[in-house]
């Protein structure tokens, strides 16, 4: 009878050990899942922040490019105006006038 009691006790210990292991595994799984949800939230926040900074950087670069283009256009307009005024104030002789007319006005008909 002593052998059957030992056997029954061994089975009980095995069952208790299995149950304890199952509880530990379940607790560890829950902890890991919670940690994973936290990491997912952190990464989503980091991605959103990076996107926000990237959008701000793009807007800043577009504004810089716009200002640079505007400055270039203003410089070109100023230069062209000066050249036009210089040409307008210059007296042309008939030879120069004919040359300009031939090169610009009549060049399409050649």
Protein Blocks (a to p, Z undefined) as FASTA:
>chain_A
ZZmmmmmmmmmmmmmmmmmmmmmmmmmmmmmmmmmmmmmmmmmmmmmmmmmmmmmmmmmm
mmmmmmmmmmmmmmmmmmmmmmmmmmmmpccdfklmmmmmmmmmmmmmZZ
